[in-house]
Amino acid sequence: MKKKHQKNTEVVEAAGGVLWKETSSGRKLAIIHRQRYDDWSLPKGRCEPGERWEETALREVREETGCRATLGKFIGSASYVIKHHRTPKVVLFWHMHIKKECGFQPSAEVDRLKWVSPHKAMKILNYEGERVIIKKAIQQSLV
């Protein structure tokens, strides 16, 4: 007798940012390395209960980069299925700019922070959805 599978209707909601800073060698953005997954990604994380998407984005960027930021224009979203859970996840991204000097400290979640050009980020980021976000961010910056 076959078991009926329940449909999982949960969608993980998350938010993050493309954090920009101006340097003497041009505009750079923040990417983070997560040792748990051994990947490079944009700073992002899950929404806490009752938290607005924008609040999540600012909190996660602060927690993962040590930077207090201001929220800029909405860039877009990335969605994918979390492999080990088979749960859909939607991540909204905003442009962000540094409000105060950053004080990055490695943590159990994020062990490295790099400031790279958008072109270099496209080569380093592990996820296609985040590379699409960078492309959109660049296009929006040119308008």
Steps between C-alpha positions, in 0.01 A plus 500: 500500500643838399524783751343830406746788513384825649576807297733739674351847461762680705709756315811629674506880480838672508654835411841649440693768325756599246715714729704759310799710597706746303874432495799661330488216245128537430170377634511171693236273648509266798500122465523257787644152548299254706719217627199273567428484127847599376339754269515867405172687504332834553411580862146379569292305747159383616229736612420480869132479602333842466803654330456696177708397197697828511575455872628149432724623218659770716540269802654217300745730320605646838536154660695347211723794400522713815376798295211726589334587172228713350240341278497601136292397202348151482697282255298183465461149633665163473318176565614141529428175682703425812648163404507319833148619594337513153351826620459801268685816604449856378763769568436870434802727441555877529784732414670610824760759588726512804368730770786445749845347465487121499625288785504149350568221748516137385221290652373142499286594199729727294878468509601744223387825343637623167445830320512432126402661172166388353696324222705302753188422708345339192797260485513423874133467606386138515134553412356594162204678661738735679698563180168603339443741793845656437417542128171673592680718757754610238225580248309702760818690590548602137147640459 
